[in-house]
Amino acid sequence: MIKVALPKGRIADKTLQIFESFINKPLCFKDRKLILTEGNFEFMLVRNQDVPIYVERGAADIGVVGLDVLEEQQNSLVRLLNLEFGKCKIAIGSPNHYKMDFSNPNLKIATKMVNITKKFFAQKAMSVEIIKLYGSIELAPLVGMADAIVDLVETGDTMRQNNLKIDEIIMEVSAYLVANPNSFYAQKLEILRIQDYFKTQIQC
Ligand code: PRP
């Protein structure tokens, strides 16, 4: 049995489509169900940020999760494959009229990605004040709580509509197929078969 953790939403839909063709059976979670069993597979729906912990603790053998979450949480997982979907960027942004000054040691940065933000500014040898938020990050500089934000940008609409600009792109992000190291060892053939199949699917 291979247990698969999927992040609710578009990435789960896309991943399930690939698994559907892999096992040649329709896969559909009923209503509010969180577990779906089909043949040798058990799929579970979790929050995006929770995928690594399910895989790390072995509740799931493999999972699909954004590189942003992997980089933020730094769990010990095997990164099997960049799936090339769920693409977006992690960027630092600030109000259109604001001149970003990377030499200002008093910058206040709002973000939900504290570790990525710390690392980014540490590489610039800057200590900044990080304000941890859980959503609507773009609001913080608009109300004067932060000078800038570190956040995900997909279409750019949220930043544009809130009069923010991108100052620097920190990282390109996409969904990754990951595995628990013990599961990868114990079920190597099956997991490699899945990895190979996903490779063929993302090429076309
Ligand atoms: C994410 C992200 C941005 C927005 C970017 O937020 O934090 O706010 O999407 O997308 P865009 O570039 O296409 O506008 P999400 O929708 O996950 O909600 P949140 O504010 O609750 O984090």
Residues whose N, C-alpha, C, O or C-beta is under 5 A from the ligand:
A	BS01	PRP	Y134 G135 S136 I137 D151 L152 V153 E154 T155 G156 D157 T158 M159
